[in-house]
Amino acid sequence: KLFEFLDEPGRQRMMDLAQRQVFPAGTRVVAEGEPGDSFFVILRGSVKVSVDDFGQEKQVATLGPGSFFGEIAVITAQPRSASVTAAAELELLRFDKVPVLDVLKAYPRVKELLAKMGVRRSEDTLEKMMDLGQERVLGIEAGLNLLHRRHSLEKPRWWPPARWAPSPRSSRNSMPCG
Ligand code: CMP
């Protein structure tokens, strides 16, 4: 689907970079915490996306043919945010970071799309990791700060919620009275 946002020359350039790889079920293709210099498109089979949750492996997603993964490390230069394991025999296209980013210079919309998808997935992972106990320890604000620092993004415009902003009364009080 990502390729739909490229024109024909762009698609051709990407296909020239693609390396086809086949892995048996159970192969860990990407390991959480490791540096990442490629991203992948699934041609056949499926993968399990999981994160280490205080020593316990927690599955956060399953991805199948047509989906991609590994974009977060490629776009943000951060370590892999999750582990990705072949759930069945897996056929992938692998794209190396440096040449891909070079192609995407000409397609900023596609790069933006990848970045947005990465943020959405990170938020999703964080939500799934945050059961009530951890939520209390970490705090939603701390979690969001972490997330947005990780992706060097501004905080979303809806944060903090308006009802947490200083009330009109207190701001009136701090205004000079004229
Ligand atoms: P990256 O951090 O490079 O390596 C692990 C990949 O797993 C990550 O990029 C995403 O592509 C993918 N990933 C992480 N969290 C999720 C999620 N919640 N849903 C789907 N894919 C995810």
Backbone and ligand atoms as CSV (ligand in chain L), in Angstrom:
chain,resi,resn,atom,element,x,y,z
A,1,LYS,N,N,0.823,-1.207,0.000
A,1,LYS,CA,C,0.000,0.000,0.000
A,1,LYS,C,C,0.855,1.254,0.000
A,2,LEU,N,N,1.970,1.139,0.713
A,2,LEU,CA,C,2.906,2.247,0.794
A,2,LEU,C,C,3.350,2.661,-0.612
A,3,PHE,N,N,3.523,1.659,-1.457
A,3,PHE,CA,C,4.035,1.894,-2.796
A,3,PHE,C,C,3.049,2.675,-3.659
A,4,GLU,N,N,1.771,2.669,-3.240
A,4,GLU,CA,C,0.766,3.428,-3.998
A,4,GLU,C,C,1.057,4.923,-3.951
A,5,PHE,N,N,1.816,5.342,-2.937
A,5,PHE,CA,C,2.111,6.769,-2.800
A,5,PHE,C,C,3.359,7.176,-3.592
A,6,LEU,N,N,3.967,6.206,-4.258
A,6,LEU,CA,C,5.120,6.515,-5.111
A,6,LEU,C,C,4.643,6.555,-6.561
A,7,ASP,N,N,5.334,7.311,-7.404
A,7,ASP,CA,C,5.021,7.221,-8.835
A,7,ASP,C,C,5.825,6.066,-9.435
A,8,GLU,N,N,5.658,5.854,-10.735
A,8,GLU,CA,C,6.283,4.689,-11.362
A,8,GLU,C,C,7.830,4.691,-11.207
A,9,PRO,N,N,8.502,5.846,-11.479
A,9,PRO,CA,C,9.965,5.839,-11.295
A,9,PRO,C,C,10.362,5.542,-9.840
A,10,GLY,N,N,9.582,6.054,-8.893
A,10,GLY,CA,C,9.864,5.822,-7.472
A,10,GLY,C,C,9.716,4.348,-7.126
A,11,ARG,N,N,8.627,3.748,-7.641
A,11,ARG,CA,C,8.402,2.317,-7.383
A,11,ARG,C,C,9.554,1.494,-7.958
A,12,GLN,N,N,9.983,1.901,-9.157
A,12,GLN,CA,C,11.077,1.178,-9.804
A,12,GLN,C,C,12.366,1.292,-8.982
A,13,ARG,N,N,12.633,2.514,-8.495
A,13,ARG,CA,C,13.855,2.704,-7.699
A,13,ARG,C,C,13.808,1.854,-6.434
A,14,MET,N,N,12.615,1.799,-5.811
A,14,MET,CA,C,12.482,0.993,-4.594
A,14,MET,C,C,12.675,-0.490,-4.920
A,15,MET,N,N,12.060,-0.938,-6.006
A,15,MET,CA,C,12.166,-2.365,-6.340
A,15,MET,C,C,13.612,-2.747,-6.665
A,16,ASP,N,N,14.373,-1.781,-7.204
A,16,ASP,CA,C,15.785,-2.063,-7.478
A,16,ASP,C,C,16.576,-2.276,-6.180
A,17,LEU,N,N,16.083,-1.665,-5.096
A,17,LEU,CA,C,16.795,-1.785,-3.811
A,17,LEU,C,C,16.397,-3.035,-3.028
A,18,ALA,N,N,15.207,-3.584,-3.369
A,18,ALA,CA,C,14.633,-4.650,-2.534
A,18,ALA,C,C,15.456,-5.936,-2.589
A,19,GLN,N,N,15.651,-6.525,-1.409
A,19,GLN,CA,C,16.285,-7.856,-1.353
A,19,GLN,C,C,15.268,-8.841,-0.794
A,20,ARG,N,N,15.025,-9.910,-1.551
A,20,ARG,CA,C,14.031,-10.896,-1.119
A,20,ARG,C,C,14.676,-11.831,-0.098
A,21,GLN,N,N,13.956,-12.068,0.996
A,21,GLN,CA,C,14.481,-12.985,2.012
A,21,GLN,C,C,13.390,-13.945,2.448
A,22,VAL,N,N,13.778,-15.192,2.736
A,22,VAL,CA,C,12.812,-16.182,3.227
A,22,VAL,C,C,13.314,-16.706,4.572
A,23,PHE,N,N,12.406,-16.746,5.558
A,23,PHE,CA,C,12.781,-17.229,6.889
A,23,PHE,C,C,11.805,-18.308,7.347
A,24,PRO,N,N,12.313,-19.343,8.034
A,24,PRO,CA,C,11.380,-20.334,8.597
A,24,PRO,C,C,10.610,-19.752,9.776
A,25,ALA,N,N,9.473,-20.386,10.090
A,25,ALA,CA,C,8.670,-19.962,11.245
A,25,ALA,C,C,9.558,-19.934,12.484
A,26,GLY,N,N,9.354,-18.939,13.321
A,26,GLY,CA,C,10.109,-18.857,14.577
A,26,GLY,C,C,11.346,-17.974,14.504
A,27,THR,N,N,11.742,-17.563,13.282
A,27,THR,CA,C,12.939,-16.712,13.173
A,27,THR,C,C,12.643,-15.316,13.716
A,28,ARG,N,N,13.574,-14.835,14.544
A,28,ARG,CA,C,13.454,-13.447,15.018
A,28,ARG,C,C,14.107,-12.548,13.970
A,29,VAL,N,N,13.291,-11.786,13.262
A,29,VAL,CA,C,13.819,-10.973,12.159
A,29,VAL,C,C,14.385,-9.667,12.701
A,30,VAL,N,N,13.724,-9.138,13.733
A,30,VAL,CA,C,14.130,-7.870,14.332
A,30,VAL,C,C,14.094,-8.059,15.846
A,31,ALA,N,N,15.146,-7.598,16.535
A,31,ALA,CA,C,15.179,-7.766,17.993
A,31,ALA,C,C,15.075,-6.418,18.696
A,32,GLU,N,N,14.134,-6.354,19.617
A,32,GLU,CA,C,13.906,-5.120,20.386
A,32,GLU,C,C,15.227,-4.642,21.008
A,33,GLY,N,N,15.481,-3.338,20.900
A,33,GLY,CA,C,16.658,-2.745,21.548
A,33,GLY,C,C,17.895,-2.710,20.667
A,34,GLU,N,N,17.877,-3.477,19.572
A,34,GLU,CA,C,19.057,-3.471,18.695
A,34,GLU,C,C,18.976,-2.319,17.697
A,35,PRO,N,N,20.130,-1.883,17.193
A,35,PRO,CA,C,20.064,-0.843,16.158
A,35,PRO,C,C,19.423,-1.421,14.903
A,36,GLY,N,N,18.750,-0.583,14.129
A,36,GLY,CA,C,18.051,-1.086,12.944
A,36,GLY,C,C,18.410,-0.294,11.709
A,37,ASP,N,N,18.836,-0.978,10.663
A,37,ASP,CA,C,19.204,-0.241,9.458
A,37,ASP,C,C,18.468,-0.744,8.221
A,38,SER,N,N,17.283,-1.344,8.452
A,38,SER,CA,C,16.482,-1.733,7.294
A,38,SER,C,C,15.017,-1.852,7.690
A,39,PHE,N,N,14.156,-1.743,6.675
A,39,PHE,CA,C,12.760,-2.053,6.956
A,39,PHE,C,C,12.253,-3.060,5.935
A,40,PHE,N,N,11.094,-3.660,6.248
A,40,PHE,CA,C,10.674,-4.867,5.552
A,40,PHE,C,C,9.215,-4.770,5.114
A,41,VAL,N,N,8.936,-5.383,3.971
A,41,VAL,CA,C,7.557,-5.528,3.523
A,41,VAL,C,C,7.269,-7.026,3.456
A,42,ILE,N,N,6.138,-7.439,4.018
A,42,ILE,CA,C,5.801,-8.874,4.034
A,42,ILE,C,C,5.149,-9.266,2.713
A,43,LEU,N,N,5.730,-10.254,2.051
A,43,LEU,CA,C,5.129,-10.765,0.819
A,43,LEU,C,C,4.232,-11.965,1.121
A,44,ARG,N,N,4.711,-12.821,2.019
A,44,ARG,CA,C,3.983,-14.066,2.312
A,44,ARG,C,C,4.249,-14.428,3.762
A,45,GLY,N,N,3.233,-15.023,4.411
A,45,GLY,CA,C,3.393,-15.420,5.815
A,45,GLY,C,C,2.974,-14.299,6.751
A,46,SER,N,N,3.319,-14.439,8.010
A,46,SER,CA,C,2.927,-13.405,8.974
A,46,SER,C,C,3.966,-13.329,10.095
A,47,VAL,N,N,3.925,-12.217,10.818
A,47,VAL,CA,C,4.865,-12.012,11.928
A,47,VAL,C,C,4.117,-11.622,13.194
A,48,LYS,N,N,4.792,-11.870,14.289
A,48,LYS,CA,C,4.278,-11.504,15.607
A,48,LYS,C,C,5.152,-10.344,16.088
A,49,VAL,N,N,4.518,-9.268,16.517
A,49,VAL,CA,C,5.267,-8.130,17.062
A,49,VAL,C,C,5.141,-8.195,18.583
A,50,SER,N,N,6.271,-8.199,19.294
A,50,SER,CA,C,6.181,-8.317,20.750
A,50,SER,C,C,7.195,-7.402,21.435
A,51,VAL,N,N,6.875,-7.058,22.668
A,51,VAL,CA,C,7.778,-6.209,23.447
A,51,VAL,C,C,8.047,-6.861,24.795
A,52,ASP,N,N,9.207,-6.515,25.339
A,52,ASP,CA,C,9.550,-7.001,26.664
A,52,ASP,C,C,8.863,-6.100,27.679
A,53,ASP,N,N,7.997,-6.693,28.481
A,53,ASP,CA,C,7.225,-5.922,29.448
A,53,ASP,C,C,7.688,-6.358,30.844
A,54,PHE,N,N,8.725,-5.701,31.336
A,54,PHE,CA,C,9.318,-6.064,32.627
A,54,PHE,C,C,9.601,-7.556,32.698
A,55,GLY,N,N,10.316,-8.065,31.691
A,55,GLY,CA,C,10.739,-9.464,31.696
A,55,GLY,C,C,9.735,-10.424,31.089
A,56,GLN,N,N,8.537,-9.933,30.793
A,56,GLN,CA,C,7.521,-10.797,30.181
A,56,GLN,C,C,7.307,-10.378,28.740
A,57,GLU,N,N,7.291,-11.355,27.834
A,57,GLU,CA,C,7.085,-10.994,26.433
A,57,GLU,C,C,5.607,-10.740,26.202
A,58,LYS,N,N,5.306,-9.575,25.673
A,58,LYS,CA,C,3.896,-9.229,25.443
A,58,LYS,C,C,3.677,-8.993,23.952
A,59,GLN,N,N,2.740,-9.750,23.390
A,59,GLN,CA,C,2.470,-9.587,21.960
A,59,GLN,C,C,1.587,-8.360,21.746
A,60,VAL,N,N,1.993,-7.494,20.816
A,60,VAL,CA,C,1.200,-6.280,20.592
A,60,VAL,C,C,0.516,-6.269,19.228
A,61,ALA,N,N,0.986,-7.090,18.294
A,61,ALA,CA,C,0.352,-7.090,16.966
A,61,ALA,C,C,0.758,-8.309,16.161
A,62,THR,N,N,-0.051,-8.588,15.152
A,62,THR,CA,C,0.291,-9.583,14.139
A,62,THR,C,C,0.193,-8.863,12.804
A,63,LEU,N,N,1.161,-9.074,11.947
A,63,LEU,CA,C,1.132,-8.414,10.632
A,63,LEU,C,C,1.214,-9.470,9.541
A,64,GLY,N,N,0.495,-9.241,8.441
A,64,GLY,CA,C,0.463,-10.217,7.349
A,64,GLY,C,C,0.876,-9.591,6.024
A,65,PRO,N,N,0.650,-10.327,4.940
A,65,PRO,CA,C,1.095,-9.873,3.619
A,65,PRO,C,C,0.625,-8.453,3.282
A,66,GLY,N,N,1.536,-7.677,2.739
A,66,GLY,CA,C,1.227,-6.283,2.374
A,66,GLY,C,C,1.614,-5.308,3.472
A,67,SER,N,N,1.779,-5.805,4.703
A,67,SER,CA,C,2.174,-4.900,5.799
A,67,SER,C,C,3.691,-4.714,5.786
A,68,PHE,N,N,4.113,-3.627,6.413
A,68,PHE,CA,C,5.554,-3.401,6.539
A,68,PHE,C,C,5.911,-3.271,8.018
A,69,PHE,N,N,7.175,-3.434,8.328
A,69,PHE,CA,C,7.653,-3.204,9.701
A,69,PHE,C,C,9.124,-2.786,9.665
A,70,GLY,N,N,9.566,-2.219,10.787
A,70,GLY,CA,C,10.968,-1.774,10.866
A,70,GLY,C,C,11.139,-0.316,10.491
A,71,GLU,N,N,10.005,0.361,10.223
A,71,GLU,CA,C,10.099,1.757,9.779
A,71,GLU,C,C,10.516,2.691,10.908
A,72,ILE,N,N,10.232,2.312,12.163
A,72,ILE,CA,C,10.481,3.245,13.272
A,72,ILE,C,C,11.986,3.500,13.428
A,73,ALA,N,N,12.773,2.430,13.464
A,73,ALA,CA,C,14.226,2.605,13.605
A,73,ALA,C,C,14.816,3.330,12.390
A,74,VAL,N,N,14.254,3.045,11.226
A,74,VAL,CA,C,14.786,3.671,10.008
A,74,VAL,C,C,14.527,5.178,10.015
A,75,ILE,N,N,13.341,5.564,10.438
A,75,ILE,CA,C,12.990,6.987,10.409
A,75,ILE,C,C,13.590,7.735,11.599
A,76,THR,N,N,13.574,7.108,12.779
A,76,THR,CA,C,13.966,7.868,13.976
A,76,THR,C,C,15.420,7.639,14.379
A,77,ALA,N,N,16.080,6.632,13.800
A,77,ALA,CA,C,17.449,6.255,14.196
A,77,ALA,C,C,17.515,5.781,15.650
A,78,GLN,N,N,16.374,5.394,16.202
A,78,GLN,CA,C,16.336,4.818,17.555
A,78,GLN,C,C,16.457,3.297,17.450
A,79,PRO,N,N,16.835,2.635,18.559
A,79,PRO,CA,C,16.871,1.165,18.528
A,79,PRO,C,C,15.480,0.592,18.226
A,80,ARG,N,N,15.450,-0.648,17.793
A,80,ARG,CA,C,14.173,-1.307,17.486
A,80,ARG,C,C,13.220,-1.229,18.674
A,81,SER,N,N,11.976,-0.812,18.403
A,81,SER,CA,C,11.018,-0.616,19.480
A,81,SER,C,C,10.340,-1.913,19.896
A,82,ALA,N,N,10.499,-2.968,19.105
A,82,ALA,CA,C,9.831,-4.242,19.395
A,82,ALA,C,C,10.593,-5.353,18.692
A,83,SER,N,N,10.293,-6.579,19.073
A,83,SER,CA,C,10.837,-7.730,18.348
A,83,SER,C,C,9.806,-8.197,17.344
A,84,VAL,N,N,10.281,-8.678,16.203
A,84,VAL,CA,C,9.370,-9.170,15.169
A,84,VAL,C,C,9.820,-10.588,14.803
A,85,THR,N,N,8.896,-11.538,14.959
A,85,THR,CA,C,9.220,-12.959,14.793
A,85,THR,C,C,8.299,-13.581,13.752
A,86,ALA,N,N,8.862,-14.430,12.894
A,86,ALA,CA,C,8.049,-15.105,11.870
A,86,ALA,C,C,7.077,-16.068,12.548
A,87,ALA,N,N,5.776,-15.888,12.278
A,87,ALA,CA,C,4.766,-16.772,12.869
A,87,ALA,C,C,4.549,-17.989,11.974
A,88,ALA,N,N,4.912,-17.841,10.705
A,88,ALA,CA,C,4.832,-18.941,9.743
A,88,ALA,C,C,5.959,-18.682,8.761
A,89,GLU,N,N,6.207,-19.596,7.828
A,89,GLU,CA,C,7.294,-19.313,6.879
A,89,GLU,C,C,7.046,-17.938,6.247
A,90,LEU,N,N,8.115,-17.202,6.154
A,90,LEU,CA,C,7.989,-15.776,5.865
A,90,LEU,C,C,8.807,-15.389,4.644
A,91,GLU,N,N,8.145,-14.662,3.743
A,91,GLU,CA,C,8.882,-14.121,2.604
A,91,GLU,C,C,8.787,-12.606,2.679
A,92,LEU,N,N,9.964,-11.976,2.666
A,92,LEU,CA,C,10.028,-10.527,2.889
A,92,LEU,C,C,10.757,-9.824,1.760
A,93,LEU,N,N,10.481,-8.544,1.628
A,93,LEU,CA,C,11.379,-7.677,0.867
A,93,LEU,C,C,12.089,-6.814,1.896
A,94,ARG,N,N,13.402,-6.803,1.836
A,94,ARG,CA,C,14.167,-5.992,2.778
A,94,ARG,C,C,14.724,-4.769,2.059
A,95,PHE,N,N,14.577,-3.610,2.707
A,95,PHE,CA,C,15.068,-2.350,2.139
A,95,PHE,C,C,16.057,-1.736,3.112
A,96,ASP,N,N,17.255,-1.470,2.651
A,96,ASP,CA,C,18.258,-0.886,3.542
A,96,ASP,C,C,18.052,0.622,3.690
A,97,LYS,N,N,18.298,1.058,4.907
A,97,LYS,CA,C,17.979,2.434,5.317
A,97,LYS,C,C,18.584,3.518,4.415
A,98,VAL,N,N,19.889,3.459,4.210
A,98,VAL,CA,C,20.553,4.587,3.541
A,98,VAL,C,C,20.001,4.811,2.126
A,99,PRO,N,N,19.976,3.780,1.270
A,99,PRO,CA,C,19.425,4.019,-0.072
A,99,PRO,C,C,17.932,4.351,-0.056
A,100,VAL,N,N,17.181,3.768,0.892
A,100,VAL,CA,C,15.743,4.061,0.953
A,100,VAL,C,C,15.519,5.532,1.303
A,101,LEU,N,N,16.262,6.006,2.307
A,101,LEU,CA,C,16.077,7.413,2.699
A,101,LEU,C,C,16.475,8.325,1.546
A,102,ASP,N,N,17.417,7.878,0.753
A,102,ASP,CA,C,17.816,8.662,-0.406
A,102,ASP,C,C,16.665,8.743,-1.425
A,103,VAL,N,N,16.028,7.612,-1.693
A,103,VAL,CA,C,14.874,7.621,-2.614
A,103,VAL,C,C,13.768,8.515,-2.042
A,104,LEU,N,N,13.538,8.375,-0.728
A,104,LEU,CA,C,12.407,9.091,-0.126
A,104,LEU,C,C,12.613,10.609,-0.046
A,105,LYS,N,N,13.848,11.052,-0.274
A,105,LYS,CA,C,14.075,12.509,-0.335
A,105,LYS,C,C,13.177,13.124,-1.399
A,106,ALA,N,N,12.948,12.368,-2.461
A,106,ALA,CA,C,12.115,12.874,-3.555
A,106,ALA,C,C,10.620,12.667,-3.265
A,107,TYR,N,N,10.295,11.941,-2.184
A,107,TYR,CA,C,8.894,11.638,-1.862
A,107,TYR,C,C,8.628,11.934,-0.387
A,108,PRO,N,N,8.673,13.222,-0.016
A,108,PRO,CA,C,8.535,13.553,1.405
A,108,PRO,C,C,7.203,13.060,1.995
A,109,ARG,N,N,6.160,12.965,1.166
A,109,ARG,CA,C,4.858,12.498,1.686
A,109,ARG,C,C,4.943,11.058,2.167
A,110,VAL,N,N,5.708,10.260,1.454
A,110,VAL,CA,C,5.826,8.852,1.835
A,110,VAL,C,C,6.615,8.739,3.145
A,111,LYS,N,N,7.655,9.572,3.251
A,111,LYS,CA,C,8.450,9.551,4.483
A,111,LYS,C,C,7.578,9.986,5.675
A,112,GLU,N,N,6.768,11.009,5.420
A,112,GLU,CA,C,5.875,11.503,6.480
A,112,GLU,C,C,4.882,10.419,6.898
A,113,LEU,N,N,4.377,9.724,5.903
A,113,LEU,CA,C,3.427,8.641,6.161
A,113,LEU,C,C,4.055,7.544,7.022
A,114,LEU,N,N,5.285,7.202,6.695
A,114,LEU,CA,C,6.005,6.184,7.474
A,114,LEU,C,C,6.197,6.677,8.906
A,115,ALA,N,N,6.569,7.955,9.036
A,115,ALA,CA,C,6.800,8.518,10.369
A,115,ALA,C,C,5.501,8.496,11.182
A,116,LYS,N,N,4.376,8.862,10.524
A,116,LYS,CA,C,3.089,8.890,11.233
A,116,LYS,C,C,2.687,7.486,11.660
A,117,MET,N,N,2.898,6.538,10.775
A,117,MET,CA,C,2.565,5.155,11.096
A,117,MET,C,C,3.389,4.692,12.289
A,118,GLY,N,N,4.677,5.092,12.298
A,118,GLY,CA,C,5.563,4.722,13.402
A,118,GLY,C,C,5.069,5.290,14.723
A,119,VAL,N,N,4.635,6.548,14.700
A,119,VAL,CA,C,4.144,7.170,15.931
A,119,VAL,C,C,2.875,6.456,16.395
A,120,ARG,N,N,1.983,6.175,15.434
A,120,ARG,CA,C,0.726,5.506,15.792
A,120,ARG,C,C,1.012,4.138,16.422
A,121,ARG,N,N,1.968,3.430,15.825
A,121,ARG,CA,C,2.286,2.097,16.355
A,121,ARG,C,C,2.923,2.199,17.733
A,122,SER,N,N,3.809,3.188,17.910
A,122,SER,CA,C,4.432,3.351,19.236
A,122,SER,C,C,3.376,3.654,20.289
A,123,GLU,N,N,2.416,4.493,19.917
A,123,GLU,CA,C,1.344,4.828,20.867
A,123,GLU,C,C,0.544,3.573,21.207
A,124,ASP,N,N,0.272,2.791,20.170
A,124,ASP,CA,C,-0.493,1.563,20.350
A,124,ASP,C,C,0.258,0.605,21.283
A,125,THR,N,N,1.572,0.467,21.055
A,125,THR,CA,C,2.379,-0.428,21.878
A,125,THR,C,C,2.378,0.048,23.334
A,126,LEU,N,N,2.565,1.349,23.487
A,126,LEU,CA,C,2.599,1.918,24.832
A,126,LEU,C,C,1.273,1.665,25.552
A,127,GLU,N,N,0.173,1.879,24.820
A,127,GLU,CA,C,-1.152,1.655,25.415
A,127,GLU,C,C,-1.298,0.206,25.868
A,128,LYS,N,N,-0.839,-0.706,25.007
A,128,LYS,CA,C,-0.998,-2.120,25.338
A,128,LYS,C,C,-0.111,-2.532,26.504
A,129,MET,N,N,1.018,-1.843,26.658
A,129,MET,CA,C,1.916,-2.171,27.768
A,129,MET,C,C,1.429,-1.603,29.088
A,130,MET,N,N,0.610,-0.585,28.955
A,130,MET,CA,C,0.204,0.121,30.168
A,130,MET,C,C,-1.032,-0.509,30.772
A,131,ASP,N,N,-0.855,-1.549,31.549
A,131,ASP,CA,C,-2.010,-1.986,32.311
A,131,ASP,C,C,-2.117,-1.017,33.476
A,132,LEU,N,N,-3.162,-1.176,34.249
A,132,LEU,CA,C,-3.431,-0.158,35.260
A,132,LEU,C,C,-2.261,0.073,36.217
A,133,GLY,N,N,-1.622,-1.010,36.656
A,133,GLY,CA,C,-0.517,-0.890,37.620
A,133,GLY,C,C,0.593,-0.019,37.097
A,134,GLN,N,N,1.024,-0.329,35.851
A,134,GLN,CA,C,2.134,0.446,35.304
A,134,GLN,C,C,1.724,1.871,35.009
A,135,GLU,N,N,0.472,2.019,34.621
A,135,GLU,CA,C,-0.004,3.358,34.295
A,135,GLU,C,C,0.164,4.262,35.511
A,136,ARG,N,N,-0.137,3.678,36.692
A,136,ARG,CA,C,-0.001,4.483,37.903
A,136,ARG,C,C,1.463,4.824,38.159
A,137,VAL,N,N,2.345,3.864,37.929
A,137,VAL,CA,C,3.756,4.092,38.219
A,137,VAL,C,C,4.347,5.119,37.255
A,138,LEU,N,N,4.094,4.870,35.985
A,138,LEU,CA,C,4.747,5.693,34.963
A,138,LEU,C,C,4.010,7.013,34.758
A,139,GLY,N,N,2.699,6.935,34.772
A,139,GLY,CA,C,1.894,8.139,34.542
A,139,GLY,C,C,1.747,8.391,33.062
A,140,ILE,N,N,0.542,8.747,32.649
A,140,ILE,CA,C,0.307,8.950,31.221
A,140,ILE,C,C,1.181,10.074,30.695
A,141,GLU,N,N,1.330,11.120,31.496
A,141,GLU,CA,C,2.124,12.259,31.013
A,141,GLU,C,C,3.569,11.846,30.741
A,142,ALA,N,N,4.137,11.082,31.687
A,142,ALA,CA,C,5.524,10.624,31.506
A,142,ALA,C,C,5.617,9.755,30.262
A,143,GLY,N,N,4.616,8.916,30.058
A,143,GLY,CA,C,4.601,8.036,28.890
A,143,GLY,C,C,4.570,8.827,27.605
A,144,LEU,N,N,3.711,9.833,27.593
A,144,LEU,CA,C,3.607,10.653,26.380
A,144,LEU,C,C,4.884,11.441,26.133
A,145,ASN,N,N,5.468,11.948,27.224
A,145,ASN,CA,C,6.736,12.687,27.075
A,145,ASN,C,C,7.785,11.796,26.441
A,146,LEU,N,N,7.859,10.569,26.956
A,146,LEU,CA,C,8.834,9.603,26.465
A,146,LEU,C,C,8.632,9.358,24.976
A,147,LEU,N,N,7.368,9.130,24.641
A,147,LEU,CA,C,7.009,8.833,23.262
A,147,LEU,C,C,7.381,9.968,22.329
A,148,HIS,N,N,7.066,11.181,22.748
A,148,HIS,CA,C,7.297,12.304,21.857
A,148,HIS,C,C,8.766,12.713,21.826
A,149,ARG,N,N,9.476,12.449,22.948
A,149,ARG,CA,C,10.926,12.685,22.911
A,149,ARG,C,C,11.582,11.699,21.959
A,150,ARG,N,N,11.135,10.451,22.055
A,150,ARG,CA,C,11.671,9.405,21.196
A,150,ARG,C,C,11.566,9.772,19.733
A,151,HIS,N,N,10.462,10.394,19.382
A,151,HIS,CA,C,10.230,10.694,17.967
A,151,HIS,C,C,10.496,12.157,17.642
A,152,SER,N,N,11.143,12.850,18.575
A,152,SER,CA,C,11.454,14.267,18.393
A,152,SER,C,C,10.261,15.037,17.866
A,153,LEU,N,N,9.116,14.798,18.484
A,153,LEU,CA,C,7.904,15.479,18.003
A,153,LEU,C,C,7.427,16.478,19.046
A,154,GLU,N,N,6.649,17.413,18.552
A,154,GLU,CA,C,5.958,18.311,19.478
A,154,GLU,C,C,4.905,17.483,20.199
A,155,LYS,N,N,4.535,17.936,21.404
A,155,LYS,CA,C,3.405,17.275,22.046
A,155,LYS,C,C,2.166,17.516,21.202
A,156,PRO,N,N,1.217,16.570,21.183
A,156,PRO,CA,C,0.006,16.809,20.396
A,156,PRO,C,C,-0.735,18.025,20.926
A,157,ARG,N,N,-1.505,18.661,20.044
A,157,ARG,CA,C,-2.160,19.908,20.435
A,157,ARG,C,C,-3.203,19.694,21.535
A,158,TRP,N,N,-3.727,18.432,21.622
A,158,TRP,CA,C,-4.762,18.179,22.621
A,158,TRP,C,C,-4.186,17.908,24.003
A,159,TRP,N,N,-2.851,17.955,24.126
A,159,TRP,CA,C,-2.246,17.643,25.425
A,159,TRP,C,C,-1.580,18.871,26.014
A,160,PRO,N,N,-1.769,19.289,27.241
A,160,PRO,CA,C,-2.692,18.655,28.187
A,160,PRO,C,C,-4.119,19.048,27.881
A,161,PRO,N,N,-5.110,18.232,28.317
A,161,PRO,CA,C,-6.506,18.570,28.034
A,161,PRO,C,C,-6.829,19.965,28.561
A,162,ALA,N,N,-7.722,20.648,27.851
A,162,ALA,CA,C,-8.030,22.046,28.192
A,162,ALA,C,C,-8.445,22.189,29.656
A,163,ARG,N,N,-9.156,21.151,30.156
A,163,ARG,CA,C,-9.653,21.300,31.531
A,163,ARG,C,C,-8.516,21.313,32.555
A,164,TRP,N,N,-7.276,20.924,32.126
A,164,TRP,CA,C,-6.164,20.971,33.053
A,164,TRP,C,C,-5.403,22.295,32.970
A,165,ALA,N,N,-5.732,23.089,31.976
A,165,ALA,CA,C,-5.024,24.359,31.825
A,165,ALA,C,C,-5.427,25.269,32.985
A,166,PRO,N,N,-4.624,26.291,33.313
A,166,PRO,CA,C,-4.996,27.190,34.418
A,166,PRO,C,C,-6.392,27.740,34.182
A,167,SER,N,N,-7.194,27.778,35.260
A,167,SER,CA,C,-8.574,28.211,35.071
A,167,SER,C,C,-8.590,29.702,34.761
A,168,PRO,N,N,-9.665,30.174,34.077
A,168,PRO,CA,C,-9.752,31.597,33.739
A,168,PRO,C,C,-9.649,32.463,34.991
A,169,ARG,N,N,-10.236,31.907,36.121
A,169,ARG,CA,C,-10.219,32.692,37.342
A,169,ARG,C,C,-8.768,32.949,37.793
A,170,SER,N,N,-7.908,31.871,37.772
A,170,SER,CA,C,-6.546,32.086,38.277
A,170,SER,C,C,-5.761,32.981,37.320
A,171,SER,N,N,-6.067,32.868,35.997
A,171,SER,CA,C,-5.307,33.733,35.112
A,171,SER,C,C,-5.784,35.187,35.264
A,172,ARG,N,N,-7.097,35.319,35.603
A,172,ARG,CA,C,-7.599,36.693,35.828
A,172,ARG,C,C,-6.882,37.294,37.052
A,173,ASN,N,N,-6.724,36.406,38.065
A,173,ASN,CA,C,-6.087,36.890,39.294
A,173,ASN,C,C,-4.674,37.369,39.057
A,174,SER,N,N,-3.986,36.710,38.090
A,174,SER,CA,C,-2.590,37.083,37.920
A,174,SER,C,C,-2.453,38.246,36.944
A,175,MET,N,N,-3.574,38.696,36.394
A,175,MET,CA,C,-3.492,39.819,35.451
A,175,MET,C,C,-3.347,41.122,36.243
A,176,PRO,N,N,-2.597,42.071,35.688
A,176,PRO,CA,C,-2.561,43.377,36.347
A,176,PRO,C,C,-3.977,43.973,36.400
A,177,CYS,N,N,-4.325,44.615,37.462
A,177,CYS,CA,C,-5.720,45.046,37.605
A,177,CYS,C,C,-6.000,46.410,36.960
A,178,GLY,N,N,-5.029,47.008,36.336
A,178,GLY,CA,C,-5.267,48.221,35.544
A,178,GLY,C,C,-5.230,49.477,36.305
L,1,CMP,P1,P,11.088,-0.796,14.613
L,1,CMP,O1,O,11.024,-0.137,15.918
L,1,CMP,O2,O,12.117,-0.369,13.653
L,1,CMP,O3,O,11.235,-2.387,14.827
L,1,CMP,C1,C,10.132,-3.080,15.404
L,1,CMP,C2,C,8.932,-2.840,14.554
L,1,CMP,O4,O,7.723,-3.420,15.008
L,1,CMP,C3,C,8.610,-1.344,14.527
L,1,CMP,O5,O,9.660,-0.659,13.871
L,1,CMP,C4,C,7.268,-1.364,13.853
L,1,CMP,O6,O,7.395,-1.534,12.479
L,1,CMP,C5,C,6.670,-2.650,14.451
L,1,CMP,N1,N,5.727,-2.335,15.542
L,1,CMP,C6,C,6.012,-1.852,16.771
L,1,CMP,N2,N,4.888,-1.693,17.496
L,1,CMP,C7,C,3.858,-2.087,16.696
L,1,CMP,C8,C,2.437,-2.160,16.862
L,1,CMP,N3,N,1.828,-1.788,17.991
L,1,CMP,N4,N,1.701,-2.605,15.802
L,1,CMP,C9,C,2.291,-2.994,14.652
L,1,CMP,N5,N,3.610,-2.942,14.445
L,1,CMP,C10,C,4.399,-2.499,15.456
